[in-house]
Amino acid sequence: MGGSELDAVEKGCGQCEIDQCDGSVGYGGSPDESGETTLDAMIMDGNTMEVGAVADLRRVKNAIGVARKVTEHTKHTLLVGESASLFAVRMGFPYEDLTTPKSLSVYSEWLNQSCQPNYWKNVVPDSSKSCGPYKKAEKVICKEDWTISQRRISVHNHDTIGMIVIGESGTIASGTSTNGGVHKIPGRVGDSPIPGAGAYADSTAGGAAATGDGDIMMRFLPSYQAVEYMRMGTDPTVACQKVISRIQKYAPRFFGAVICANATGSYGAACNKIPGFTQFHFMVYSPLLSQPSEQVVDCI
């Protein structure tokens, strides 16, 4: 107790990294196409608008901790890949293996299923039937499939931890941590470490965080958009719903949800209704509550 809002975000996301929440945060989850787990995280100070983020972080478990160090010890916002890992080691974080027997088993099962599902398109051999390595097909079909695999929805209600913290003085901080999309192409970065996409905070207006199919959601900067709606006086629940509706126009079957909280502490959430995902669960804690309370919203 007694820490700052940023401390709370770092501690909360960090605990989820240790606990491997839902298999979608921290080490030992979401192996990429080469079987490696890599991490994305960000943390944002709604007073100064400073952001620290890491993406495609390899062999370092505490992604949110490294993201915090980006704000404290550099003038940058986002560090990626092998260079982010080298930075982490300089900051005192140990190199550790992020692979576990569970992630190896997920990877080998995927290989045995002809690498299905995967994220390739317009390649040879046919990525819907066989593993790579792939090369670009001569004929490119420009048709975007804006859905995420059903297999993933049935397993995961969430695929990131997103946090919004509002302090007694009204300071807002937000953050995210994830191991990204399972079987992603190595080097892929989702929405979680992108300010305004994975999360956003502005102490004069509110905070928001997103979960779901980051490849689609990051195109709409949903967290930034939700905070801007709240700045105009929109109720947090309505702000979240409006953001989901904007994405629905282009991607009616996308998997995703957004949480929102304004500067006075009101909060809400919204999600996109698809088969296998009709409700969204999130946790709320405030001094008025004796313990954290699970909230549920019906998707729209």
QUIQUIGI-V612722 format. One record per backbone hydrogen bond with DSSP energy under -0.5 kcal/mol. CO is the residue of the C=O (numbers start at 1). NH is the residue of the N-H. E is the energy in kcal/mol with one decimal. If there is no record, write none. Layout:
# QUIQUIGI-V612722
co=(CO | CO)
nh=(NH | NH)
e=(E | E)
This chain:
# QUIQUIGI-V612722
co=(4 | 5 | 6 | 7 | 8 | 9 | 10 | 11 | 12 | 13 | 14 | 15 | 16 | 16 | 20 | 21 | 21 | 24 | 26 | 31 | 32 | 36 | 36 | 39 | 40 | 41 | 42 | 43 | 44 | 44 | 45 | 46 | 50 | 52 | 53 | 54 | 55 | 57 | 59 | 61 | 62 | 63 | 64 | 65 | 66 | 67 | 68 | 69 | 70 | 77 | 79 | 80 | 80 | 81 | 81 | 82 | 83 | 84 | 85 | 86 | 87 | 88 | 89 | 98 | 100 | 101 | 102 | 103 | 104 | 105 | 106 | 107 | 108 | 109 | 110 | 110 | 110 | 111 | 113 | 122 | 124 | 126 | 126 | 135 | 138 | 139 | 140 | 141 | 144 | 149 | 149 | 150 | 151 | 152 | 160 | 161 | 163 | 165 | 165 | 167 | 171 | 172 | 173 | 174 | 175 | 176 | 177 | 178 | 181 | 184 | 185 | 191 | 191 | 193 | 194 | 194 | 194 | 196 | 196 | 197 | 198 | 199 | 200 | 202 | 202 | 205 | 206 | 207 | 208 | 209 | 211 | 212 | 213 | 213 | 214 | 216 | 217 | 217 | 218 | 221 | 222 | 223 | 224 | 225 | 226 | 227 | 228 | 229 | 230 | 235 | 236 | 237 | 238 | 239 | 240 | 241 | 242 | 243 | 244 | 245 | 247 | 247 | 251 | 253 | 254 | 255 | 256 | 257 | 258 | 259 | 260 | 261 | 262 | 266 | 268 | 270 | 271 | 271 | 272 | 274 | 277 | 278 | 280 | 282 | 284 | 286 | 293 | 295 | 297)
nh=(8 | 9 | 10 | 11 | 12 | 13 | 14 | 15 | 16 | 17 | 18 | 19 | 20 | 21 | 23 | 24 | 25 | 179 | 29 | 183 | 35 | 32 | 38 | 57 | 178 | 54 | 176 | 52 | 46 | 174 | 49 | 203 | 45 | 43 | 79 | 41 | 81 | 39 | 96 | 63 | 66 | 67 | 68 | 69 | 70 | 71 | 72 | 73 | 74 | 53 | 55 | 83 | 84 | 84 | 85 | 86 | 87 | 88 | 89 | 90 | 91 | 93 | 92 | 28 | 104 | 105 | 106 | 107 | 108 | 109 | 110 | 111 | 112 | 113 | 113 | 115 | 116 | 114 | 116 | 137 | 135 | 129 | 130 | 124 | 140 | 141 | 142 | 143 | 146 | 152 | 153 | 154 | 155 | 156 | 162 | 177 | 175 | 167 | 173 | 170 | 167 | 46 | 165 | 44 | 163 | 42 | 161 | 40 | 184 | 33 | 188 | 194 | 198 | 195 | 197 | 198 | 199 | 223 | 224 | 223 | 210 | 196 | 208 | 205 | 206 | 263 | 202 | 261 | 200 | 259 | 257 | 214 | 216 | 217 | 218 | 219 | 220 | 222 | 221 | 225 | 226 | 227 | 228 | 229 | 230 | 231 | 232 | 234 | 233 | 239 | 240 | 241 | 242 | 243 | 244 | 245 | 246 | 247 | 248 | 249 | 250 | 251 | 254 | 148 | 256 | 213 | 272 | 211 | 270 | 209 | 268 | 207 | 265 | 262 | 260 | 258 | 273 | 300 | 274 | 277 | 274 | 299 | 297 | 295 | 293 | 289 | 284 | 282 | 280)
e=(-2.0 | -2.1 | -2.7 | -2.9 | -2.7 | -2.6 | -2.2 | -2.2 | -1.5 | -1.8 | -1.9 | -2.7 | -0.8 | -2.0 | -2.7 | -1.8 | -0.9 | -2.4 | -0.6 | -3.0 | -2.2 | -2.7 | -0.5 | -2.8 | -2.5 | -2.5 | -2.3 | -2.3 | -0.7 | -1.8 | -2.3 | -2.5 | -2.6 | -2.3 | -2.2 | -2.5 | -2.4 | -2.1 | -2.7 | -1.6 | -2.0 | -2.4 | -2.1 | -1.7 | -1.5 | -1.1 | -1.8 | -2.6 | -1.1 | -1.9 | -1.8 | -0.7 | -1.1 | -0.6 | -1.6 | -2.1 | -2.1 | -2.2 | -2.1 | -2.0 | -1.6 | -2.5 | -1.7 | -2.7 | -2.5 | -2.1 | -2.3 | -2.2 | -2.6 | -2.2 | -1.8 | -2.2 | -2.1 | -0.9 | -0.7 | -2.0 | -0.7 | -1.2 | -0.6 | -2.5 | -2.8 | -1.8 | -1.9 | -2.9 | -0.6 | -0.5 | -0.7 | -1.8 | -0.8 | -0.8 | -1.3 | -2.3 | -0.9 | -2.8 | -0.6 | -1.6 | -1.9 | -0.5 | -2.4 | -1.7 | -3.1 | -2.5 | -3.2 | -2.9 | -2.8 | -1.7 | -2.3 | -2.6 | -1.6 | -2.3 | -2.2 | -2.0 | -1.6 | -0.6 | -2.1 | -1.6 | -0.7 | -0.8 | -2.5 | -0.6 | -2.7 | -3.0 | -2.3 | -2.5 | -2.4 | -1.3 | -2.6 | -2.4 | -2.2 | -2.8 | -2.7 | -1.3 | -0.8 | -2.7 | -2.4 | -1.3 | -1.9 | -0.7 | -0.7 | -2.5 | -2.5 | -2.0 | -2.2 | -2.1 | -2.2 | -2.1 | -1.2 | -2.1 | -1.8 | -2.9 | -2.4 | -2.3 | -2.7 | -1.7 | -2.2 | -2.6 | -1.9 | -1.6 | -2.3 | -1.3 | -1.3 | -2.8 | -2.0 | -0.6 | -0.6 | -3.3 | -2.2 | -2.5 | -2.0 | -1.8 | -2.4 | -2.9 | -1.9 | -2.4 | -2.8 | -2.5 | -0.5 | -3.0 | -0.5 | -2.5 | -1.9 | -3.0 | -2.2 | -3.6 | -3.3 | -2.2 | -2.5 | -2.4 | -2.5)
